[in-house]
C-alpha cells in the first residue's frame, strides 16, 4: 500500500567536504514526505474536459520543509498536484495551527503543476450547486472535476507531513544559492507575422518571428545538513511547466529531478519542489528544428538537467547557522473579467446544440463562457493571497496563479533579498495571469482566453507582483554565508616558488 509515511529528516548522507561543522545552531530544520498517488481510473486534471489515469509511473507526494529559529516556525509544502484549491489550504492551515501551534500565515502550500497527478480540480465539489441544470451538467459532467475523497486525502497528508517534519526537526546548517539552467525551458508564446502572439504555433511555422517573452534560468536551491554534516533535505525552485508527462501517474519531470539529486548523493532525503513563475514557460521549444523530446525522454532530460544544476549548488555553496525566519501575508480581492452578454448568449446556443463532430475547441470555450457567467454572478471577486516567507537570505514570494515569468523576474528585481524565489500556484488557484502586454493588440494566445479557470482583470498580475515586492521590503534579509577567508601562512609552496628552469 503506497499510503505509507516516508520521513527522512534524520537520514544521514554526507554531500561533500566542507569546513568543520559548528557546534551550535540557531536554526532547526525538518523534512518529510507523504504519499498522494491517485488510483488508476481517477480523473487526470490539466484540461477543460475529462480524462482518466490508465497506468502508474511514479508516486506523487506531499513534500515538506520546516524551519524553526526559536522565535518562529515556518513550513513550505510542495505538492505533486496540478493546482492547490483555496479550500485545501485554509483547512490544512487551520488544523496545523490548532494541532501544532504554527500560525496559518507561516505555512506556504504550492503545487508543482504536474499534469500527470491526481484530481484536485478544476471544478470543486459543490461549486456549481446553485447554478442552472445546464450549467451544473457542464461543470460536473463535462469538465475536469476534483474528487472529494482525494481532496480530503491531500488535506490530511499535508497536515501529517508538517506534523512529521516538526517531529524530526533538529539543529541544522543551511546553504542557499542559485544555479543556472537555460537549455530546458522556453517561452511558449511566439510573436507572429500577423502582429499577434500565439501559444505553441508549432515548430517550423514560417510565420514565427521570435519568442514573445523571456524565461527565468535561475535554479534556486536550499540545502539543510545536521550538525554532523549529514544531509537532511533539499529545496528547489525553478520555472517550467510540469507537462513532460512520462507516461502514467507521475510527479512529472520533478521525479527525475529528485532521482538525479538522490542518486548522485546516495540518499533518499526529501526534495521539496516549489514551482516558479512559469505560466508562459514550458519544455517545448517552438523555434527548434529538431524532433521534440516527449514522454519519458523529455521528463528525464528536463528533470535531470535541473537536478544536476541543484547538485552544483549543494556541492559548492557555503553553509551557515544564522537563519532568521519571518513572514508577511496579504489577501487581495481581484475582480473577474466578465464575458460580454452577446458572447454569453452565443455560447449558450452553441452548448445547447450539443457537441459537434471533430474539433471541439469552439464548444469547449463556449462551455467555459457559460460557466464563467455563473461565477461572475455568485463570486465576482476572487481572493488572491500573496505571501512572503523568509528563510535567512532567501525570500519565497507566492501567488495563486499560473503566473507569467516576467512577473517573477520583476519580483526578483524589486526584492531586497539576495535570493528571491517566486512560487506560483500557491495558497489557491486563479488560473493564468498574463502580463498587461499579453492583453494588448500585440498579445493574445491561449493564456489570455477567458474561461471559468482564467478570468482575472488584466491588472491582477501587476497587483500581485507589487504586493509581493512591498511585503518583501518589510523584511530584513539574513546574512549570505561565505567561506572563511584564507590566511597566508608566511611561506609559499617550496616546490613551486622557483624561476623557470631552462636546462
HELIX and SHEET records of a PDB file:
HELIX    1   1 UNK A   86  UNK A  100  1                                  15    
HELIX    2   2 UNK A  104  UNK A  106  5                                   3    
HELIX    3   3 UNK A  133  UNK A  142  1                                  10    
HELIX    4   4 UNK A  148  UNK A  168  1                                  21    
HELIX    5   5 UNK A  253  UNK A  265  1                                  13    
HELIX    6   6 UNK A  295  UNK A  316  1                                  22    
HELIX    7   7 UNK A  341  UNK A  352  1                                  12    
HELIX    8   8 UNK A  361  UNK A  378  1                                  18    
HELIX    9   9 UNK A  405  UNK A  414  1                                  10    
HELIX   10  10 UNK A  437  UNK A  439  5                                   3    
HELIX   11  11 UNK A  446  UNK A  448  5                                   3    
HELIX   12  12 UNK A  460  UNK A  473  1                                  14    
SHEET    1   A 8 UNK A 107  UNK A 111  0                                        
SHEET    2   A 8 UNK A  73  UNK A  79  1                                        
SHEET    3   A 8 UNK A  61  UNK A  68 -1                                        
SHEET    4   A 8 UNK A  28  UNK A  35 -1                                        
SHEET    5   A 8 UNK A 170  UNK A 180 -1                                        
SHEET    6   A 8 UNK A 218  UNK A 226 -1                                        
SHEET    7   A 8 UNK A 231  UNK A 238 -1                                        
SHEET    8   A 8 UNK A 270  UNK A 275  1                                        
SHEET    1   B 2 UNK A 186  UNK A 187  0                                        
SHEET    2   B 2 UNK A 281  UNK A 282 -1                                        
SHEET    1   C 3 UNK A 197  UNK A 199  0                                        
SHEET    2   C 3 UNK A 189  UNK A 192 -1                                        
SHEET    3   C 3 UNK A 208  UNK A 211 -1                                        
SHEET    1   D 4 UNK A 325  UNK A 335  0                                        
SHEET    2   D 4 UNK A 381  UNK A 391 -1                                        
SHEET    3   D 4 UNK A 394  UNK A 398 -1                                        
SHEET    4   D 4 UNK A 419  UNK A 423  1                                        
SHEET    1   E 2 UNK A 402  UNK A 403  0                                        
SHEET    2   E 2 UNK A 432  UNK A 433  1                                        
END                                                                             
